[in-house]
Amino acid sequence: MRIWILAGIVLMGWGSQAQTIVGTWQLTDEKTCFQSQMEKGETEKELEKDMGSSRNAVARLIRFDKKGSGEEGIFSSGKKKAAGMSTFHYKVNGSELLLLDIKSGIMTQQFVIDTLTQSNLTIHYLKKDCEIKTFTRIK
């Protein structure tokens, strides 16, 4: 009987595990403080539809692995390798995401995790809560 109770407790804990940041994420939306505070008129709304459309589609990806390291880069359509890949270490402390330099271990960027679900990640800089980045998990 004790084994069944212990097994039930273990299964409940396993099923309610917190979401993890480990995986590959694609940047889907990025707002600067200027964009967040700007009120759009009719002209801006019309022009916004055409802005950003390009023949060369690019994707900004960021990968976090289980061992605390990651990489970030830009992928162009039709290319297998990313351009300008940069590697880093990371650390998650509660709702803080710290990006660390690989060689020195010094913190280079500090983010606050706003939302973390199975498919979405929203973060903002610690000092600038108006600069928001939204990612979607692709792997």
DSSP file (Angstrom, degrees, kcal/mol; ACC not computed):
  #  RESIDUE AA STRUCTURE BP1 BP2  ACC     N-H-->O    O-->H-N    N-H-->O    O-->H-N    TCO  KAPPA ALPHA  PHI   PSI    X-CA   Y-CA   Z-CA
    1    1 A M     >        0   0    0      0, 0.0     4,-1.8     0, 0.0     5,-0.2   0.000 360.0 360.0 360.0 -40.1    0.0    0.0    0.0
    2    2 A R  H  >  +     0   0    0      1,-0.2     4,-2.6     2,-0.2     5,-0.2   0.865 360.0  56.0 -64.6 -35.6    2.8    2.4    0.8
    3    3 A I  H  > S+     0   0    0      1,-0.2     4,-2.7     2,-0.2    -1,-0.2   0.908 106.3  50.1 -63.8 -41.4    4.4    1.7   -2.6
    4    4 A W  H  > S+     0   0    0      2,-0.2     4,-2.1     1,-0.2    -1,-0.2   0.897 111.8  47.7 -64.6 -40.6    1.2    2.7   -4.4
    5    5 A I  H  X S+     0   0    0     -4,-1.8     4,-2.1     2,-0.2    -2,-0.2   0.927 113.7  47.2 -66.3 -44.4    1.0    6.0   -2.4
    6    6 A L  H  X S+     0   0    0     -4,-2.6     4,-2.3     1,-0.2    -2,-0.2   0.904 111.8  50.5 -63.2 -42.3    4.6    6.8   -3.1
    7    7 A A  H  X S+     0   0    0     -4,-2.7     4,-2.4     1,-0.2    -1,-0.2   0.887 109.4  51.8 -63.5 -38.8    4.2    6.0   -6.8
    8    8 A G  H  X S+     0   0    0     -4,-2.1     4,-2.1     2,-0.2    -2,-0.2   0.903 109.9  48.4 -63.9 -42.0    1.2    8.3   -7.0
    9    9 A I  H  X S+     0   0    0     -4,-2.1     4,-2.1     2,-0.2    -2,-0.2   0.913 111.9  49.5 -64.8 -43.0    3.1   11.2   -5.4
   10   10 A V  H  X S+     0   0    0     -4,-2.3     4,-2.1     1,-0.2    -2,-0.2   0.914 111.3  49.1 -62.7 -43.6    6.0   10.7   -7.7
   11   11 A L  H  X S+     0   0    0     -4,-2.4     4,-2.2     2,-0.2    -1,-0.2   0.870 109.7  51.6 -66.1 -37.0    3.7   10.6  -10.8
   12   12 A M  H  X S+     0   0    0     -4,-2.1     4,-1.4     2,-0.2    -1,-0.2   0.912 112.0  46.8 -65.2 -41.4    1.9   13.8   -9.7
   13   13 A G  H  < S+     0   0    0     -4,-2.1    -2,-0.2     1,-0.2    -1,-0.2   0.863 112.0  50.7 -66.3 -36.7    5.2   15.5   -9.3
   14   14 A W  H >< S+     0   0    0     -4,-2.1     3,-1.0     1,-0.2    -2,-0.2   0.885 110.6  48.7 -69.3 -39.3    6.4   14.3  -12.7
   15   15 A G  H 3< S+     0   0    0     -4,-2.2    -1,-0.2     1,-0.2    -2,-0.2   0.761 110.0  51.3 -73.0 -25.6    3.3   15.4  -14.4
   16   16 A S  T 3< S+     0   0    0     -4,-1.4    -1,-0.2    -5,-0.2    -2,-0.2   0.053  77.8 145.6-101.9  26.2    3.4   18.9  -12.9
   17   17 A Q    <   -     0   0    0     -3,-1.0     3,-0.1     1,-0.1    -3,-0.1  -0.314  54.2-106.4 -61.7 145.0    7.0   19.7  -13.9
   18   18 A A        -     0   0    0      1,-0.1    -1,-0.1    99,-0.0    99,-0.1  -0.323  40.8 -92.9 -69.7 154.9    7.7   23.3  -14.7
   19   19 A Q        -     0   0    0     97,-0.3     2,-0.3     1,-0.1    -1,-0.1  -0.349  42.1-138.2 -65.5 149.9    8.3   24.3  -18.3
   20   20 A T        -     0   0    0      2,-0.1    -1,-0.1     1,-0.1    97,-0.0  -0.850  12.6-142.8-114.8 150.0   11.9   24.3  -19.4
   21   21 A I        +     0   0    0     -2,-0.3    43,-0.2    44,-0.1     2,-0.1   0.566  65.9 118.4 -83.9 -10.4   13.7   26.8  -21.6
   22   22 A V        +     0   0    0     41,-0.1     2,-0.3    44,-0.1    43,-0.2  -0.361  52.4  56.6 -62.4 131.0   15.8   24.0  -23.2
   23   23 A G  E    S-A   64   0A   0     41,-2.4    41,-2.7    -2,-0.1     2,-0.5  -0.879  91.2 -56.5 142.4-171.9   15.2   23.8  -26.9
   24   24 A T  E     -A   63   0A   0     -2,-0.3   114,-2.8    39,-0.2   115,-1.3  -0.925  48.6-170.1-109.2 128.6   15.3   25.9  -30.1
   25   25 A W  E     -AB  62 137A   0     37,-2.9    37,-2.5    -2,-0.5     2,-0.5  -0.932  11.5-149.3-122.4 140.0   13.3   29.1  -30.2
   26   26 A Q  E     -AB  61 136A   0    110,-2.8   110,-2.4    -2,-0.4     2,-0.4  -0.926  24.6-119.6-110.0 132.6   12.6   31.4  -33.1
   27   27 A L  E     + B   0 135A   0     33,-2.8    33,-0.4    -2,-0.5   108,-0.3  -0.560  38.2 167.6 -69.3 121.1   12.1   35.1  -32.6
   28   28 A T  E     +     0   0A   0    106,-2.9     2,-0.3    -2,-0.4   107,-0.2   0.666  63.3  15.6-109.2 -24.1    8.6   36.0  -33.8
   29   29 A D  E     - B   0 134A   0    105,-1.7   105,-3.2     2,-0.0     2,-0.4  -0.974  56.2-179.9-154.3 136.9    8.1   39.5  -32.4
   30   30 A E  E     - B   0 133A   0     -2,-0.3     2,-0.5   103,-0.2   103,-0.2  -0.978   6.5-172.0-140.4 124.4   10.5   42.1  -31.1
   31   31 A K  E     - B   0 132A   0    101,-2.8   101,-1.3    -2,-0.4     2,-0.1  -0.967   8.9-153.1-120.8 130.3    9.4   45.6  -29.8
   32   32 A T     >  -     0   0    0     -2,-0.5     4,-2.3    99,-0.2     5,-0.2  -0.427  36.6-102.1 -87.3 171.0   11.7   48.4  -28.9
   33   33 A C  H  > S+     0   0    0      1,-0.2     4,-1.7     2,-0.2     5,-0.1   0.878 124.0  53.7 -61.9 -36.8   10.7   51.1  -26.4
   34   34 A F  H  > S+     0   0    0      1,-0.2     4,-1.4     2,-0.2    -1,-0.2   0.927 110.3  45.7 -63.7 -45.1   10.0   53.4  -29.3
   35   35 A Q  H  4 S+     0   0    0      1,-0.2    -2,-0.2     2,-0.2    -1,-0.2   0.865 111.5  52.9 -66.4 -36.1    7.6   51.0  -31.0
   36   36 A S  H  < S+     0   0    0     -4,-2.3    -1,-0.2     1,-0.2    -2,-0.2   0.840 116.4  38.1 -67.7 -33.0    5.9   50.2  -27.7
   37   37 A Q  H  < S+     0   0    0     -4,-1.7     2,-0.3    -5,-0.2    -1,-0.2   0.595  92.7 102.7 -96.3 -12.6    5.2   53.9  -27.0
   38   38 A M     <  -     0   0    0     -4,-1.4     2,-0.5    -5,-0.1    -4,-0.0  -0.535  62.2-143.6 -78.2 133.5    4.4   55.1  -30.5
   39   39 A E        -     0   0    0     -2,-0.3     2,-0.4     0, 0.0    -2,-0.1  -0.845  20.6-135.6 -93.8 130.8    0.8   55.7  -31.4
   40   40 A K        -     0   0    0     -2,-0.5     2,-0.1     4,-0.1     0, 0.0  -0.701  14.9-159.5 -94.2 134.5    0.1   54.7  -35.0
   41   41 A G     >  -     0   0    0     -2,-0.4     4,-1.9     1,-0.0     5,-0.2  -0.311  42.1 -87.6 -93.3-174.9   -1.9   56.8  -37.4
   42   42 A E  H  > S+     0   0    0      1,-0.2     4,-1.9     2,-0.2     5,-0.2   0.890 126.9  51.6 -63.3 -40.6   -3.6   55.7  -40.6
   43   43 A T  H  > S+     0   0    0      1,-0.2     4,-2.5     2,-0.2     5,-0.2   0.922 109.8  48.7 -64.2 -44.8   -0.5   56.3  -42.7
   44   44 A E  H  > S+     0   0    0      1,-0.2     4,-2.1     2,-0.2    -1,-0.2   0.882 110.1  52.1 -63.6 -38.4    1.7   54.3  -40.4
   45   45 A K  H  X S+     0   0    0     -4,-1.9     4,-0.8     2,-0.2    -1,-0.2   0.884 111.6  46.5 -65.9 -38.3   -0.8   51.4  -40.3
   46   46 A E  H >X S+     0   0    0     -4,-1.9     4,-0.6     1,-0.2     3,-0.5   0.914 115.3  45.4 -68.7 -42.8   -0.9   51.3  -44.1
   47   47 A L  H >X S+     0   0    0     -4,-2.5     4,-1.6     1,-0.2     3,-0.7   0.805 101.6  67.6 -71.1 -29.1    2.9   51.5  -44.5
   48   48 A E  H 3< S+     0   0    0     -4,-2.1    -1,-0.2     1,-0.2    -2,-0.2   0.817  92.0  61.3 -62.5 -31.0    3.5   48.9  -41.8
   49   49 A K  H << S+     0   0    0     -4,-0.8    -1,-0.2    -3,-0.5    -2,-0.2   0.878 110.9  38.8 -62.6 -37.4    2.0   46.2  -44.0
   50   50 A D  H X< S+     0   0    0     -3,-0.7     3,-1.1    -4,-0.6    -1,-0.2   0.705  96.9  95.7 -87.4 -21.2    4.7   46.7  -46.6
   51   51 A M  T 3< S+     0   0    0     -4,-1.6     3,-0.1     1,-0.2     0, 0.0  -0.435  88.0  18.6 -72.2 142.3    7.6   47.2  -44.3
   52   52 A G  T 3  S+     0   0    0      1,-0.3     2,-0.4    -2,-0.1    -1,-0.2   0.272  85.7 129.6  86.7 -13.3    9.7   44.3  -43.5
   53   53 A S    <   +     0   0    0     -3,-1.1     2,-0.3     4,-0.0    -1,-0.3  -0.638  32.2 164.7 -78.9 131.5    8.6   42.2  -46.4
   54   54 A S        -     0   0    0     -2,-0.4     3,-0.0    -3,-0.1    -3,-0.0  -0.959  48.3-127.4-144.2 156.1   11.7   40.9  -48.2
   55   55 A R  S    S+     0   0    0     -2,-0.3     2,-1.0     1,-0.2    -1,-0.1   0.811 101.3  64.9 -75.6 -29.0   12.5   38.3  -50.8
   56   56 A N  S    S-     0   0    0     -3,-0.0     2,-0.3    20,-0.0    -1,-0.2  -0.816  80.3-154.9 -97.3 101.4   15.2   36.8  -48.6
   57   57 A A        -     0   0    0     -2,-1.0    20,-2.3    -3,-0.0     2,-0.3  -0.567  13.4-171.7 -76.9 136.3   13.4   35.4  -45.5
   58   58 A V  E     - C   0  76A   0     -2,-0.3     2,-0.4    18,-0.2    18,-0.2  -0.917  10.8-157.0-126.7 154.8   15.6   35.2  -42.4
   59   59 A A  E     - C   0  75A   0     16,-2.8    16,-3.2    -2,-0.3     2,-0.6  -0.997  10.0-145.3-133.1 129.6   14.9   33.7  -39.0
   60   60 A R  E     - C   0  74A   0     -2,-0.4   -33,-2.8   -33,-0.4     2,-0.3  -0.856  27.4-174.3 -93.9 121.8   16.6   34.6  -35.8
   61   61 A L  E     -AC  26  73A   0     12,-2.5    12,-2.1    -2,-0.6     2,-0.4  -0.860  16.6-169.3-118.1 150.2   17.1   31.5  -33.6
   62   62 A I  E     -AC  25  72A   0    -37,-2.5   -37,-2.9    -2,-0.3     2,-0.4  -0.995   9.4-160.7-136.7 133.0   18.3   30.9  -30.1
   63   63 A R  E     -AC  24  71A   0      8,-3.0     8,-1.4    -2,-0.4     2,-0.4  -0.934   5.6-169.6-117.6 136.7   19.1   27.5  -28.7
   64   64 A F  E     -AC  23  70A   0    -41,-2.7   -41,-2.4    -2,-0.4     6,-0.2  -0.993  11.9-161.9-120.6 127.7   19.4   26.5  -25.1
   65   65 A D    >   -     0   0    0      4,-2.7     3,-1.3    -2,-0.4   -44,-0.1  -0.581  32.5-105.3-105.3 173.9   20.8   23.0  -24.2
   66   66 A K  T 3  S+     0   0    0      1,-0.3    -1,-0.1    -2,-0.2   -44,-0.1   0.725 112.7  63.0 -68.9 -23.1   20.6   21.0  -21.0
   67   67 A K  T 3  S-     0   0    0      2,-0.1    -1,-0.3     1,-0.0     3,-0.1   0.388 119.3 -99.1 -88.7   4.5   24.2   21.7  -20.0
   68   68 A G  S <  S+     0   0    0     -3,-1.3    22,-2.8     1,-0.3     2,-0.3   0.651  87.5 108.3  90.7  15.2   23.7   25.5  -19.6
   69   69 A S  E     + D   0  89A   0     20,-0.3    -4,-2.7    -4,-0.0    -1,-0.3  -0.841  38.1 168.2-120.7 163.9   25.2   26.6  -22.9
   70   70 A G  E     -CD  64  88A   0     18,-3.0    18,-2.4    -2,-0.3     2,-0.3  -0.940  20.5-138.2-158.6 177.4   23.5   28.0  -26.0
   71   71 A E  E     -CD  63  87A   0     -8,-1.4    -8,-3.0    -2,-0.3     2,-0.4  -0.987   7.9-160.0-147.8 154.4   23.9   29.7  -29.4
   72   72 A E  E     +CD  62  86A   0     14,-2.5    14,-2.8    -2,-0.3     2,-0.3  -0.991  25.0 136.4-136.9 141.4   22.2   32.4  -31.3
   73   73 A G  E     -C   61   0A   0    -12,-2.1   -12,-2.5    -2,-0.4     2,-0.5  -0.982  46.1 -97.4-169.8 178.2   22.3   33.3  -35.0
   74   74 A I  E     -CD  60  83A   0      9,-1.7     9,-3.0    -2,-0.3     2,-0.5  -0.950  28.1-159.6-115.8 128.2   20.4   34.3  -38.1
   75   75 A F  E     -C   59   0A   0    -16,-3.2   -16,-2.8    -2,-0.5     2,-0.3  -0.912   5.6-153.3-108.2 131.6   19.3   31.7  -40.7
   76   76 A S  E >   -C   58   0A   0     -2,-0.5     3,-1.7     5,-0.4   -18,-0.2  -0.732  33.9 -93.2 -98.3 152.6   18.6   32.7  -44.3
   77   77 A S  T 3  S+     0   0    0    -20,-2.3     3,-0.1    -2,-0.3    -1,-0.1  -0.408 111.4  20.8 -65.9 138.1   16.2   30.7  -46.4
   78   78 A G  T 3  S+     0   0    0      1,-0.3     2,-0.4    -2,-0.1    -1,-0.3   0.412 101.0 108.4  85.4  -0.9   17.9   28.1  -48.5
   79   79 A K    <   -     0   0    0     -3,-1.7    -1,-0.3     1,-0.1     3,-0.0  -0.887  53.9-158.9-111.4 140.5   21.0   28.0  -46.3
   80   80 A K  S    S+     0   0    0     -2,-0.4     2,-0.3    -3,-0.1    -1,-0.1   0.781  76.6  56.0 -84.9 -29.1   21.9   25.1  -44.0
   81   81 A K  S    S-     0   0    0      1,-0.0    -5,-0.4    -5,-0.0     2,-0.2  -0.767  82.7-118.8-109.9 151.8   24.2   27.1  -41.7
   82   82 A A        -     0   0    0     -2,-0.3     2,-0.4    -7,-0.1     3,-0.4  -0.497  23.1-124.7 -83.5 154.1   23.5   30.2  -39.7
   83   83 A A  E    S+D   74   0A   0     -9,-3.0    -9,-1.7     1,-0.2    -1,-0.0  -0.833  86.6   5.0 -97.7 135.6   25.4   33.4  -40.2
   84   84 A G  E    S-     0   0A   0     -2,-0.4     2,-0.2     1,-0.2    -1,-0.2   0.897  78.4-170.9  64.6  43.5   27.1   35.0  -37.3
   85   85 A M  E     -     0   0A   0     -3,-0.4     2,-0.4   -12,-0.1   -12,-0.2  -0.490   0.2-167.4 -67.8 131.4   26.5   32.3  -34.7
   86   86 A S  E     -D   72   0A   0    -14,-2.8   -14,-2.5    -2,-0.2     2,-0.3  -0.974   6.3-148.7-121.2 138.4   27.5   33.4  -31.2
   87   87 A T  E     +D   71   0A   0     -2,-0.4    15,-0.4   -16,-0.2     2,-0.3  -0.733  22.9 160.4-105.7 155.0   27.8   31.0  -28.3
   88   88 A F  E     -D   70   0A   0    -18,-2.4   -18,-3.0    -2,-0.3     2,-0.3  -0.956  35.3-115.3-157.9 168.1   27.1   31.7  -24.7
   89   89 A H  E     -DE  69 100A   0     11,-2.3    11,-3.5    -2,-0.3     2,-0.3  -0.809  33.1-161.9-104.9 156.2   26.4   30.1  -21.3
   90   90 A Y  E     - E   0  99A   0    -22,-2.8     2,-0.3    -2,-0.3     9,-0.2  -0.952  12.4-165.8-139.0 161.0   23.1   30.8  -19.6
   91   91 A K  E     - E   0  98A   0      7,-2.0     7,-3.1    -2,-0.3     2,-0.6  -0.990  10.1-150.9-145.9 135.8   21.6   30.5  -16.2
   92   92 A V  E     - E   0  97A   0     -2,-0.3     2,-0.6     5,-0.2     5,-0.2  -0.950  12.8-179.2-111.3 120.1   18.0   30.6  -15.1
   93   93 A N  E >   - E   0  96A   0      3,-2.2     3,-2.1    -2,-0.6     2,-0.6  -0.890  64.4 -64.0-117.7  96.8   17.3   32.0  -11.6
   94   94 A G  T 3  S-     0   0    0     -2,-0.6     0, 0.0     1,-0.3     0, 0.0  -0.486 123.0 -10.3  64.0-111.1   13.5   31.9  -11.0
   95   95 A S  T 3  S+     0   0    0     -2,-0.6    18,-3.6    -3,-0.1     2,-0.4   0.225 118.1  98.0-104.4  14.1   12.2   34.3  -13.5
   96   96 A E  E <   -EF  93 112A   0     -3,-2.1    -3,-2.2    16,-0.2     2,-0.5  -0.852  54.4-161.1-104.1 138.7   15.6   35.7  -14.5
   97   97 A L  E     -EF  92 111A   0     14,-2.2    14,-2.9    -2,-0.4     2,-0.5  -0.977  11.0-166.8-116.3 117.1   17.5   34.6  -17.6
   98   98 A L  E     -EF  91 110A   0     -7,-3.1    -7,-2.0    -2,-0.5     2,-0.5  -0.914   8.3-155.3-108.7 126.4   21.2   35.4  -17.4
   99   99 A L  E     -EF  90 109A   0     10,-2.6     9,-3.2    -2,-0.5    10,-1.5  -0.893  19.2-163.9 -99.6 128.4   23.4   35.2  -20.5
  100  100 A L  E     -EF  89 107A   0    -11,-3.5   -11,-2.3    -2,-0.5     7,-0.2  -0.845  23.9-107.9-117.8 146.8   27.1   34.7  -19.6
  101  101 A D     >  -     0   0    0      5,-2.9     4,-1.4    -2,-0.3   -13,-0.1  -0.489  27.9-134.9 -67.5 139.4   30.3   35.0  -21.6
  102  102 A I  T  4 S+     0   0    0    -15,-0.4    -1,-0.1    -2,-0.2   -14,-0.1   0.927  97.1  36.2 -66.0 -46.5   31.8   31.6  -22.3
  103  103 A K  T  4 S+     0   0    0      1,-0.1    -1,-0.1     3,-0.0   -15,-0.0   0.940 130.7  25.3 -76.4 -47.8   35.4   32.4  -21.4
  104  104 A S  T  4 S-     0   0    0      2,-0.1    -2,-0.2     1,-0.0    -1,-0.1   0.744  89.1-134.1 -92.5 -24.0   35.1   34.7  -18.4
  105  105 A G     <  +     0   0    0     -4,-1.4     2,-0.2     1,-0.3    -3,-0.1   0.564  53.2 149.1  79.2   7.7   31.7   33.7  -17.1
  106  106 A I        -     0   0    0      1,-0.1    -5,-2.9    -6,-0.1     2,-0.3  -0.536  56.0-106.9 -77.0 140.4   30.7   37.4  -16.8
  107  107 A M  E     +F  100   0A   0     -7,-0.2    -7,-0.3    -2,-0.2     3,-0.1  -0.514  38.7 175.3 -68.3 125.9   27.0   38.2  -17.2
  108  108 A T  E     +     0   0A   0     -9,-3.2     2,-0.3     1,-0.3    -8,-0.2   0.756  66.2  16.0-102.4 -32.9   26.5   39.9  -20.6
  109  109 A Q  E     -F   99   0A   0    -10,-1.5   -10,-2.6     2,-0.0     2,-0.4  -0.996  60.1-158.6-142.9 146.7   22.7   40.3  -20.6
  110  110 A Q  E     +F   98   0A   0     -2,-0.3    16,-2.4   -12,-0.2    17,-0.3  -0.981  17.5 177.2-130.6 120.3   20.0   40.0  -18.0
  111  111 A F  E     -FG  97 125A   0    -14,-2.9   -14,-2.2    -2,-0.4     2,-0.5  -0.787  25.1-134.4-118.4 160.2   16.4   39.3  -19.0
  112  112 A V  E     -FG  96 124A   0     12,-3.0    12,-1.7    -2,-0.3     2,-0.8  -0.974  22.6-132.3-111.8 129.6   13.2   38.7  -17.1
  113  113 A I  E     + G   0 123A   0    -18,-3.6    10,-0.2    -2,-0.5     3,-0.1  -0.739  26.7 176.9 -84.0 112.7   11.1   35.8  -18.3
  114  114 A D  E     +     0   0A   0      8,-2.7     2,-0.4    -2,-0.8    -1,-0.2   0.933  69.1   3.9 -80.7 -51.3    7.5   37.1  -18.6
  115  115 A T  E     - G   0 122A   0      7,-1.4     7,-2.4     2,-0.0     2,-0.3  -0.998  58.0-179.6-137.4 142.1    5.9   33.9  -19.9
  116  116 A L  E     + G   0 121A   0     -2,-0.4   -97,-0.3     5,-0.2     5,-0.2  -0.890  19.6 152.9-141.8 107.6    7.3   30.4  -20.5
  117  117 A T        -     0   0    0      3,-3.0    -2,-0.0    -2,-0.3   -97,-0.0  -0.613  61.9 -85.6-120.7-176.3    5.0   27.8  -21.9
  118  118 A Q  S    S+     0   0    0     -2,-0.2     3,-0.1     1,-0.2   -98,-0.0   0.831 127.3  18.3 -60.8 -32.1    5.5   24.7  -24.0
  119  119 A S  S    S+     0   0    0      1,-0.1    18,-2.1    17,-0.1     2,-0.4   0.566 119.4  57.6-119.1 -11.5    5.4   26.7  -27.2
  120  120 A N  E     - H   0 136A   0     16,-0.2    -3,-3.0   -95,-0.0     2,-0.4  -0.953  46.6-176.5-130.5 144.9    6.0   30.4  -26.3
  121  121 A L  E     -GH 116 135A   0     14,-2.1    14,-3.5    -2,-0.4     2,-0.5  -0.987   5.5-175.8-136.0 124.6    8.7   32.4  -24.5
  122  122 A T  E     +GH 115 134A   0     -7,-2.4    -8,-2.7    -2,-0.4    -7,-1.4  -0.988  12.7 166.9-124.0 126.2    8.4   36.1  -23.8
  123  123 A I  E     -GH 113 133A   0     10,-2.5    10,-2.9    -2,-0.5     2,-0.3  -0.899  14.8-167.9-132.4 160.5   11.3   38.0  -22.2
  124  124 A H  E     -GH 112 132A   0    -12,-1.7   -12,-3.0    -2,-0.3     8,-0.2  -0.983  37.2 -90.9-143.6 156.4   12.3   41.6  -21.6
  125  125 A Y  E     -G  111   0A   0      6,-1.0   -14,-0.2     3,-0.7     6,-0.2  -0.359  35.0-125.6 -63.0 144.6   15.5   43.3  -20.5
  126  126 A L  S    S+     0   0    0    -16,-2.4     3,-0.2     1,-0.2    -1,-0.1   0.900 109.6  37.2 -59.6 -42.8   15.7   43.8  -16.8
  127  127 A K  S    S+     0   0    0    -17,-0.3     2,-0.5     1,-0.2    -1,-0.2   0.646 120.4  47.6 -86.7 -16.1   16.4   47.5  -17.0
  128  128 A K    >   +     0   0    0      3,-0.1     3,-1.3    -3,-0.1    -3,-0.7  -0.800  57.2 174.2-128.6  89.8   14.0   48.1  -20.0
  129  129 A D  T 3  S+     0   0    0     -2,-0.5    -1,-0.1     1,-0.3    -3,-0.1   0.560  77.3  66.3 -74.4  -5.0   10.7   46.5  -19.5
  130  130 A C  T 3  S+     0   0    0      1,-0.1     2,-0.9     2,-0.0    -1,-0.3   0.599  81.9  82.2 -90.1 -10.9    9.4   48.2  -22.7
  131  131 A E    <   -     0   0    0     -3,-1.3    -6,-1.0    -6,-0.2     2,-0.4  -0.823  67.4-179.1 -95.1 103.7   11.7   46.1  -25.0
  132  132 A I  E     -BH  31 124A   0   -101,-1.3  -101,-2.8    -2,-0.9     2,-0.4  -0.860  16.7-166.3-113.0 135.7    9.9   42.8  -25.4
  133  133 A K  E     -BH  30 123A   0    -10,-2.9   -10,-2.5    -2,-0.4     2,-0.5  -0.981   5.3-163.7-119.8 131.6   11.1   39.7  -27.3
  134  134 A T  E     -BH  29 122A   0   -105,-3.2  -106,-2.9    -2,-0.4  -105,-1.7  -0.966   8.9-173.3-118.4 128.6    8.6   36.9  -28.1
  135  135 A F  E     -BH  27 121A   0    -14,-3.5   -14,-2.1    -2,-0.5     2,-0.4  -0.853  13.6-150.1-119.4 153.6    9.9   33.5  -29.2
  136  136 A T  E     -BH  26 120A   0   -110,-2.4  -110,-2.8    -2,-0.3     2,-0.3  -0.989  26.4-117.8-122.0 133.9    8.2   30.4  -30.5
  137  137 A R  E     +B   25   0A   0    -18,-2.1  -112,-0.3    -2,-0.4  -114,-0.0  -0.513  33.1 171.9 -71.7 131.3    9.6   26.9  -29.9
  138  138 A I              0   0    0   -114,-2.8  -113,-0.2    -2,-0.3    -1,-0.2   0.576 360.0 360.0-113.0 -16.9   10.5   25.1  -33.1
  139  139 A K              0   0    0   -115,-1.3  -114,-0.1     0, 0.0    -2,-0.1   0.282 360.0 360.0-144.8 360.0   12.3   22.1  -31.6
